[in-house]
Amino acid sequence: MSTMLARDWDSTAPLRRDVKFLGRLLGQVLISHGGEELLNTVEEIREMTKSLRQSYHQEIYERLKERIHGLTPPLRGDVIRAFTLYFHLVNIAEQNHRIRRRRQYRRNEEEIRQPGSMEEAVHRLKEKGVTVEELKEKLDRMSLELVMTAHPTEAARRTVLESHHRISQLLEELDHPLLTHRERELLEEDLFNEIAILWQTEELRDRRPTVLDEVMNGLYYFDETLFDLLPEVHEELEEVLKKEYPQERWQIPHYLHFGSWIGGDRDGNPHVTPEITYETMKRHRSLVLRKYRTALYRLMRQLSQSVHCAPISEEVAALLEEEELLPPEERWLIPHEGYRRAIRVMIEKLERVEAGKEGGYENAEQLLADLRKIESSILRHHPKGHFVRPLRHLIRQVELFGFHLATLDIRNHSGEHEGTLAEIFRATGLAEDYPSLAEEEKVSLLVRVLEDPRPLISFIEEYPASVQSVFAVFQMIARIHKEFGERAIQVYL
């Protein structure tokens, strides 16, 4: 096999195998639910569509239309559900196959670079003569923000998403080359049961989702994937750069960020109130704090170094003085395990953040500082050139996600702002009919008001409810900035 790129490498055989296997399991589920009639109907329609895809014939098309139009309840509904579930299973198989191909490329990365991968991109840049200085300058300027939205066509329940995830995991486990016959049978049985349960599960809610339902659906992706994936993307780029430019030291800036409109998009949605937006950010923080606590508990189990073998730094020793936050029975019991004692204190301070108690971290930067103190102390006695990866990973996560998880964009209709300004300017005598002013006059008035340090409003209660509603949004933003940090909301559209 050649050289740097092998675009025809690999085949779709494993994917076809998985699709066929999942289709067979689904067929067994259909027989158990609707008997041979349901399975035969689904297979008949599938074969006709397959024939049309391979070679179009008007006669087959007309027969297909007639067959579908002739379906009656409840068979019609079951056929629709069967194809929906089948395509979900195919999508899962395709996603797993992409991961499989990626791993295969990584196994052979000395010979092959996957098209479109970071390895290929950085290697091409080096081949084109891009200097280290040019590359660092581009990296410092690079910024990519992906925004989560509650798309009206994405109505899948979290229950269904979690089932898809379990099917994906089981399918991945079946790829393990050392499975025994018994282990394979058990995995196949688990897959069948998961598909059977999914068939009996309502795919859509029986009510319109609330804004907070949409928020929780968005948070699912952070919980299951994005929270761990984003740091790995940054770390992978750093590793690729070190491989191509081994003589350089690389510090990758946080170029990849996530934002969200869910819970902040008020434009045309009266259900997105300031209270809902605040609750949205509370749920963001609750998830990220839980993730941090889980990671710290894992680190506490791992970092068992004794001060007799590897003394802790003065900074970590100072952190131990905060053990008084904990009652004696909740402190780490072994006094010479300094890192475990320190991490137990950090967990307590995170719990106090969520509970709103005194003594907790005031912001994510304080948590980050404590993590860096621990890493710096460990590296003083750790083998040179090595680091504790879970700790480094957690540091990167805190840098990326803070206490806010994802930046919430606030969107509002411009008409609400113009109406609010019109009421304020009318009440203060600055403009009797602000909307009717020419654009230049509006700009001139706004500039004059912004340059004047005196407040325009003394008692917001004197204004109509529409004006108070707009002001409540900005009061909410100020509160969120104070409690969650300014990164929590950075955009107002």
CORVENRA-V958846 format. One record per pair of residues at least 24 apart in sequence whose C-alpha atoms are under 10 Angstrom apart, sorted by the first residue. I is the first residue (numbers start at 1). GAP is how many residues later the second one is. Records with the same first field share a line. If there is no record, write none. Layout:
# CORVENRA-V958846
I = GAP  GAP
This chain:
# CORVENRA-V958846
1 = 110  111
2 = 109  110
3 = 107  108  109  110
4 = 105  106  107  108  109  110  111  116  119
5 = 104  106  107  108  109  110  115
6 = 99  105  106  107  108  109
7 = 105  106  107  108
9 = 92  95  96  103  105
10 = 91  94  95
11 = 90
12 = 82  85  89
13 = 84
14 = 79  80  82  83  86  87  161
15 = 75  78  79  80  81  82  83  85
16 = 74  77  78  81
17 = 76
18 = 71  72  74  75  76  78  79  153  156  157
19 = 67  68  70  71  72  73  74  75
20 = 70  73
21 = 72  167
22 = 64  67  68  70  71  145  149  166  169  170  173
23 = 62  63  64  66  67
24 = 168
25 = 163  164  166  167  168  170  171
26 = 56  59  60  63  165  166  169  170  173
27 = 55  59
28 = 164  167  168
29 = 53  163  164  166  167  168  170  171
30 = 48  49  52  166  169
32 = 164
33 = 45  163  166  167
34 = 40  41  44  45
37 = 38
38 = 37  38  40  41  44
39 = 39  40  43
41 = 26  27  30  34  35  38
42 = 36  37  38  40  41
43 = 36
45 = 34  38
46 = 37
78 = 121
81 = 118  122
82 = 117
84 = 119
85 = 110  113  114  118
86 = 109
88 = 76
89 = 75  78  79  106
91 = 73  77
92 = 72  73  75  76  77  79
93 = 74  75  78  79
95 = 73
96 = 72  73  75  76
97 = 74  75
99 = 73
100 = 72  75
118 = 115  118  119  121  122  123
119 = 117  118  120  121  122  124  125
120 = 120
121 = 119
122 = 115  118  119  121  122  123
123 = 117  118  120  121  122
125 = 119
126 = 115  118  119
131 = 114
132 = 109  113  116  118
135 = 106
136 = 114  115  116  117
139 = 112  113  114  115  116
140 = 111  112  113  114  115
141 = 112  114
142 = 111  112  113  114
143 = 110  111  112  113  114
144 = 110  111  112  113  114
145 = 110  111  112  113  114  115  262
146 = 110  111  112  113  114  260
147 = 110  111  112  113  114  115  259  260  261  262
148 = 67  70  71  73  110  111  112  113  114  258  260  261
149 = 65  66  69  110  111  112  113  114  115  116
150 = 61  63  64  65  67  68  110  111  112  113  115
151 = 63  111
154 = 50  60  63
155 = 48  49  50  53  54  59  62
156 = 46  47  48  49  61
157 = 45  46  47  48  52  56  57  60
158 = 45  46  47  55  56  58  59  60  62  63
159 = 39  42  43  44  45  58
160 = 38  41  42  43  44
161 = 42  56  59  60
162 = 58  62
163 = 31  32  34  35  38
164 = 30  31  34
165 = 59
166 = 24  25  28
167 = 24  25  26  27  28  31
170 = 24
210 = 53  61  62
211 = 51  52  53  54  58  60  61  62  65  66  69
212 = 50  51  59  60  64  65  67  68  71
213 = 49  50
214 = 48  49  66
215 = 45  46  47  48  49  61  62  64  65  66  68  69
216 = 46  64  67  68
217 = 45
218 = 42  43  44  66
219 = 41  43  61  64  65  68  69  186  187
220 = 67
222 = 36  62  65  66  183  184
223 = 64  65  67  68
226 = 32
227 = 60  61  64  170  173  174  178
228 = 63  165  166  168  169
229 = 168
230 = 24  26  27  28  166  167  170  171
231 = 25  161  162  163  164  165  166  167  168  169  170
232 = 161  164  165
234 = 162
235 = 157  158  161
254 = 142  145  146
255 = 145
256 = 144
257 = 143  144  148  149  150
258 = 142  143  147  148  149  150
259 = 146  147  148  149  150  229  230  231  232
260 = 145  146  147  148  149  150  229
261 = 145  146  147  148  149  150
262 = 146  147  148
263 = 145  146  147  148
264 = 144  145  146  147  148  209  225  228
265 = 143  144  145  146  147  148  227  228
266 = 144  145  146  147  207  227
267 = 143  144  145  146  147  149  226
268 = 143  144  145
269 = 143  144
273 = 196  199  200  203
274 = 195  196  197  198  199  200  201  202  203
275 = 197  198  201
277 = 131  133  196  199  200  203
278 = 195  198  199  201  202
280 = 128
281 = 122  123  124  125  126  127  199  202  203  207  208
282 = 72  121  122  198  201  202
283 = 121  122
284 = 117  119  120  121  122  123  124  200  204
285 = 68  69  116  117  118  119  120  121  199  203
286 = 65  67  68  117  118  119
287 = 116  117  118
288 = 109  110  113  114  115  116  117  118
289 = 58  61  62  64  65  75  109  113  114  115  116
290 = 57  60  61  64
291 = 103  106
292 = 54  55  58  75  102  103  105  106  111
293 = 50  51  53  54  55  56  57  58
294 = 53
295 = 52  95  96  98  99
296 = 44  47  48  50  51  75  94  95  98
297 = 43  46  47  50
298 = 92  93
299 = 40  41  44  89  91  92  95
300 = 32  37  39  40  41  42  43  44  47
301 = 39  42
302 = 37  38  86  88
303 = 34  35  36  37  40  75  85  88
304 = 30  32  33  34  35  36  37
305 = 31  32  33  34  35  73
306 = 28  29  30  31  32  33  34
307 = 28  29  30  31  32
308 = 28  29  30
309 = 27  72
310 = 27  28  67  68  70  71  72
311 = 25  26  27  28  66  67  69  70
312 = 24  25  26  27  61  62  64  65  66  68  69
313 = 25  60  61  63  64  65  67
314 = 59  63
315 = 55  58  59  61  62
316 = 25  26  27  54  55  56  57  58  59  60  61
317 = 24  25  56  57
318 = 24
319 = 24  26  27  51  54  55
320 = 24  25  26
321 = 24
322 = 24  26  27  37
323 = 25
325 = 24  27  33  34  35
338 = 36
339 = 35  36  38  39
342 = 28  29  32
343 = 27  28  31
346 = 24  25
353 = 50  130
356 = 127
361 = 42
362 = 41  120  121  122  123
363 = 39  40  41  119  120  121  122
364 = 34  35  37  38  39  40  120  121
365 = 33  34  37  38  120
367 = 28  31  32  35  36
368 = 26  27  28  29  30  31  34
369 = 26
370 = 25
371 = 24  27
401 = 86  87
402 = 82  83  85  86
403 = 80  81  82  84  85
404 = 76  77  79  80  81  82  83  84  85
405 = 79  82  83
406 = 81  82  83
407 = 79  80  81  82  83  84
408 = 79  80  81  82  83  84
409 = 79  80  81  82  83  84
410 = 63  64  67  79  80  81  82  83
411 = 80  81  82
412 = 58  61  80  81
413 = 80
414 = 79
416 = 50  51  53  54
417 = 49  50  53  54
419 = 47  48  51
420 = 43  44  46  47  48  49  50  51
421 = 25  46
422 = 45
423 = 40  41  43  44
424 = 32  33  36  39  43
425 = 24  31
427 = 29  30  35  36
428 = 28  29
